[in-house]
Amino acid sequence: MNKKTAKALEGSITHWKENLEKAENNYTKNLGWKDIYFGQEECPLCDLFNKDPDIYSCDETSCRKCPIKKATNRLYCHGTPFKKIGELYKKYKRIPLLKKSKLFSKNYGIMNREIMVAIHQEVKFLEAMREKKRKK
């Protein structure tokens, strides 16, 4: 892994650690997704390797040299914990609309725990990428 890629990986790890800290804070205050940012625009690795403005085009040159693509052999971080975070967002993005529901507090707590676990798994996944780099 060259220095530019290693720097982008470290930037991604830092970003997800910041998201984890926000998720932990949000958990204690039942704030859900507040200030948690994810996606192609937020990722230093995507900034370096994914120049495809249409992430759904599945152009094989997208992500081609990204260490995550190399590790998973899949585009756009499929096969990583990142995809679980996207699934949770789709699953829970409507919860703030349900604040008057009796299930609101219970669902919000479950959501916040799931978010924290998924983000923690993403941090661990990225840190393992760093470890693979060091072993080579």
Sine and cosine of phi, psi and omega as CSV:
sin_phi,cos_phi,sin_psi,cos_psi,sin_omega,cos_omega
0.00,0.00,0.79,-0.61,0.00,-1.00
-0.98,0.20,0.14,-0.99,-0.09,-1.00
-0.90,0.44,-0.60,0.80,0.00,-1.00
-0.91,0.42,-0.68,0.73,0.03,-1.00
-0.92,0.39,-0.69,0.73,0.02,-1.00
-0.87,0.49,-0.64,0.77,0.02,-1.00
-0.91,0.42,-0.66,0.75,0.03,-1.00
-0.91,0.41,-0.64,0.77,0.05,-1.00
-0.88,0.47,-0.71,0.70,0.04,-1.00
-0.88,0.48,-0.62,0.78,0.06,-1.00
-0.89,0.46,-0.64,0.77,0.04,-1.00
-0.92,0.39,-0.66,0.75,0.04,-1.00
-0.88,0.47,-0.71,0.70,0.03,-1.00
-0.87,0.50,-0.70,0.71,0.01,-1.00
-0.85,0.53,-0.72,0.69,-0.04,-1.00
-0.96,0.29,-0.51,0.86,0.10,-0.99
-0.91,0.41,-0.63,0.77,0.07,-1.00
-0.89,0.45,-0.67,0.74,0.06,-1.00
-0.88,0.47,-0.63,0.78,0.01,-1.00
-0.90,0.43,-0.68,0.73,0.03,-1.00
-0.87,0.48,-0.67,0.74,0.03,-1.00
-0.91,0.41,-0.64,0.77,0.01,-1.00
-0.90,0.44,-0.66,0.75,0.03,-1.00
-0.90,0.44,-0.66,0.75,0.06,-1.00
-0.90,0.43,-0.69,0.72,0.00,-1.00
-0.90,0.44,-0.55,0.84,0.00,-1.00
-0.88,0.47,-0.70,0.72,-0.03,-1.00
-0.94,0.34,-0.39,0.92,-0.04,-1.00
-0.94,-0.35,0.12,0.99,-0.04,-1.00
0.79,0.61,0.77,0.63,-0.02,-1.00
-0.97,-0.23,-0.02,1.00,0.08,-1.00
0.87,0.50,-0.84,-0.54,-0.13,-0.99
-1.00,0.08,0.08,1.00,-0.10,-1.00
-0.79,0.62,0.82,-0.57,0.07,-1.00
0.89,0.45,0.28,0.96,0.10,-1.00
-0.99,-0.16,0.87,-0.50,-0.06,-1.00
-0.89,-0.46,0.71,-0.70,0.06,-1.00
-0.50,-0.86,0.37,-0.93,0.00,-1.00
0.74,-0.68,0.11,-0.99,-0.06,-1.00
-0.83,0.56,-0.61,0.79,-0.05,-1.00
-0.94,0.33,-0.35,0.94,-0.08,-1.00
-0.99,-0.12,-0.09,1.00,-0.17,-0.99
-0.96,-0.27,0.88,-0.48,0.06,-1.00
-0.87,0.49,-0.54,0.84,0.05,-1.00
-0.92,0.38,-0.68,0.74,0.06,-1.00
-0.89,0.45,-0.63,0.78,0.01,-1.00
-0.87,0.50,-0.59,0.81,-0.02,-1.00
-0.99,0.15,-0.65,0.76,-0.17,-0.98
-0.93,-0.36,-0.38,0.93,-0.07,-1.00
-0.94,-0.33,1.00,-0.08,-0.02,-1.00
-1.00,-0.07,0.12,0.99,-0.04,-1.00
-0.99,0.15,0.92,-0.39,-0.01,-1.00
-0.93,0.37,-0.36,0.93,0.01,-1.00
-0.95,-0.32,1.00,-0.10,-0.10,-1.00
-0.91,0.41,-0.18,0.98,-0.01,-1.00
-0.99,-0.10,0.07,1.00,-0.03,-1.00
-0.98,0.22,-0.34,0.94,0.01,-1.00
0.81,0.59,0.66,0.75,0.09,-1.00
-0.93,0.36,0.82,-0.57,-0.07,-1.00
-0.89,0.46,-0.30,0.95,0.04,-1.00
-0.99,0.16,-0.31,0.95,0.05,-1.00
-0.91,0.42,0.69,-0.72,0.07,-1.00
0.92,0.40,0.07,1.00,-0.18,-0.98
-0.77,0.64,-0.69,0.72,-0.06,-1.00
-0.99,-0.16,0.08,1.00,-0.01,-1.00
-0.93,0.38,0.70,-0.71,0.00,-1.00
-0.89,0.45,-0.47,0.88,0.04,-1.00
-0.94,0.34,-0.67,0.74,0.06,-1.00
-0.87,0.48,-0.67,0.74,0.01,-1.00
-0.90,0.44,-0.60,0.80,-0.02,-1.00
-0.96,0.28,-0.62,0.78,-0.08,-1.00
-0.99,-0.15,-0.32,0.95,-0.09,-1.00
0.87,0.49,0.50,0.87,0.00,-1.00
-0.70,-0.71,0.50,-0.87,0.01,-1.00
-0.98,0.19,0.38,-0.93,0.19,-0.98
0.81,0.59,0.62,0.78,0.08,-1.00
0.89,0.45,0.32,0.95,0.15,-0.99
-0.89,0.45,0.57,-0.82,-0.04,-1.00
1.00,0.10,0.24,0.97,0.04,-1.00
-0.81,-0.59,0.23,-0.97,0.06,-1.00
-0.88,0.47,-0.36,0.93,0.01,-1.00
-0.82,0.58,-0.63,0.77,-0.02,-1.00
-0.91,0.42,-0.56,0.83,0.06,-1.00
-0.89,0.45,-0.61,0.79,0.02,-1.00
-0.89,0.46,-0.68,0.73,0.06,-1.00
-0.89,0.46,-0.65,0.76,0.04,-1.00
-0.89,0.45,-0.67,0.74,0.03,-1.00
-0.90,0.44,-0.63,0.77,0.02,-1.00
-0.87,0.49,-0.72,0.69,0.02,-1.00
-0.89,0.46,-0.64,0.77,-0.04,-1.00
-0.92,0.39,-0.64,0.77,-0.18,-0.98
-0.94,-0.34,-0.02,1.00,-0.11,-0.99
-0.89,0.46,-0.33,0.95,0.00,-1.00
-1.00,0.06,-0.19,0.98,-0.09,-1.00
-0.81,0.59,-0.67,0.75,0.02,-1.00
-0.84,0.55,-0.40,0.92,0.03,-1.00
-0.97,0.26,-0.25,0.97,-0.08,-1.00
-0.98,-0.19,0.30,0.95,-0.11,-0.99
-0.82,0.58,-0.45,0.89,-0.01,-1.00
-0.99,0.11,-0.13,0.99,-0.01,-1.00
-0.96,0.27,0.54,-0.84,0.06,-1.00
-0.92,0.40,-0.42,0.91,-0.03,-1.00
-0.99,0.10,-0.08,1.00,-0.12,-0.99
-0.80,0.60,-0.83,0.56,-0.08,-1.00
-0.87,0.49,-0.70,0.72,0.00,-1.00
-0.89,0.46,-0.75,0.66,-0.01,-1.00
-0.90,0.43,-0.62,0.78,-0.02,-1.00
-0.91,0.42,-0.66,0.75,0.05,-1.00
-0.90,0.44,-0.68,0.74,0.05,-1.00
-0.88,0.48,-0.72,0.69,-0.01,-1.00
-0.85,0.52,-0.75,0.66,-0.06,-1.00
-0.88,0.47,-0.63,0.77,0.05,-1.00
-0.89,0.45,-0.72,0.70,-0.01,-1.00
-0.89,0.46,-0.64,0.77,0.03,-1.00
-0.87,0.49,-0.74,0.67,-0.02,-1.00
-0.87,0.50,-0.69,0.72,-0.01,-1.00
-0.89,0.45,-0.72,0.70,-0.03,-1.00
-0.90,0.43,-0.67,0.74,0.01,-1.00
-0.92,0.39,-0.64,0.77,0.06,-1.00
-0.86,0.51,-0.67,0.74,0.04,-1.00
-0.90,0.44,-0.60,0.80,0.04,-1.00
-0.91,0.42,-0.68,0.73,0.04,-1.00
-0.86,0.51,-0.74,0.67,-0.01,-1.00
-0.88,0.47,-0.65,0.76,0.03,-1.00
-0.87,0.50,-0.74,0.67,-0.02,-1.00
-0.92,0.40,-0.63,0.78,0.05,-1.00
-0.90,0.43,-0.56,0.83,0.07,-1.00
-0.91,0.42,-0.55,0.83,0.07,-1.00
-0.89,0.46,-0.64,0.77,0.03,-1.00
-0.89,0.45,-0.68,0.73,-0.01,-1.00
-0.90,0.44,-0.64,0.77,0.04,-1.00
-0.87,0.49,-0.63,0.78,0.00,-1.00
-0.89,0.46,-0.68,0.74,-0.05,-1.00
-0.93,0.36,-0.54,0.84,-0.05,-1.00
-0.96,0.28,-0.35,0.94,-0.05,-1.00
-0.98,0.18,0.00,0.00,0.00,0.00
